[in-house]
Amino acid sequence: MDMKELLQKRRSIRKYADTPIEKEKVEQLIRAALLSPTSRNTRAWEFILVEDQEVLAKLSLAKVGAQPLKGAALGIVVCADPEKSDVWVEDTSIATIILQLQAQDLGLGSCWVQIRERNYQDGTPAGAYVKKLLDIPDHLQVESIVALGYPAETRQGPSEDELLREKIHWHTYKG
Ligand SMILES: Cc1cc2nc3c(=O)[nH]c(=O)nc-3n(C[C@H](O)[C@H](O)[C@H](O)COP(=O)(O)O)c2cc1C
């Protein structure tokens, strides 16, 4: 699949087959994360890979909208140290989408589960819940968790008329 097709076909996948992800594919996901660009090459991120179904089920309770993690073959928690990078949100977001695009290229489905700025059901930060569950040290902040697995649903890419062409401005905003 070339880049054009990859982008056209990418959709969030929230239901996954029981099939585990092969070791070589997990290794390629790890490489993709570590190859993702960061401001000033600070690489302030950290990635926690979770395969345990019980832990994934607990992570799926971190906030409303985290349910894709339940039944995923793998969850990759993307966090960073804000002391090491003032743009850790950008750096972790880039790593998250790079992981998703790499996943698609490997024939896997994925979904971005937002953690930063989201709350657990009792109103406390979802990040605090995730940190406690996974023993993540205090100085790190959680941006997202990528849910991954072989797709158990098919979703079409958007049609040409779903593209919001009005968002594109040439030369000036009013252009
Ligand atoms: C920053 C960001 C946060 C997201 N958070 C969630 C989430 O918490 N749960 C979820 O199911 N999907 C989440 N998504 C997926 C979006 O809902 C999805 O990308 C969007 O609806 C477009 O659909 P598509 O990815 O299938 O094209 C998130 C996507 C982004 C970019």
The ligand as a Gaussian input file, in Angstrom:
#p B3LYP/6-31G(d) Opt

LIG

0 1
 C       -6.600000      13.659000      19.345000
 C       -7.548000      12.509000      19.100000
 C       -8.184000      11.921000      20.172000
 C       -9.065000      10.835000      19.973000
 N       -9.606000      10.218000      21.055000
 C      -10.418000       9.152000      20.864000
 C      -10.934000       8.451000      21.969000
 O      -10.656000       8.754000      23.136000
 N      -11.741000       7.376000      21.747000
 C      -12.057000       6.972000      20.464000
 O      -12.791000       5.984000      20.321000
 N      -11.576000       7.620000      19.380000
 C      -10.757000       8.689000      19.548000
 N      -10.198000       9.326000      18.465000
 C      -10.549000       8.891000      17.099000
 C      -11.464000       9.929000      16.411000
 O      -12.764000       9.842000      16.962000
 C      -11.467000       9.646000      14.907000
 O      -10.153000       9.788000      14.405000
 C      -12.396000      10.590000      14.154000
 O      -13.731000      10.398000      14.533000
 C      -12.290000      10.388000      12.631000
 O      -12.574000       9.029000      12.308000
 P      -11.502000       8.128000      11.534000
 O      -10.259000       8.053000      12.378000
 O      -12.158000       6.802000      11.378000
 O      -11.214000       8.788000      10.213000
 C       -9.316000      10.379000      18.651000
 C       -8.654000      10.980000      17.567000
 C       -7.765000      12.007000      17.789000
 C       -7.023000      12.597000      16.613000

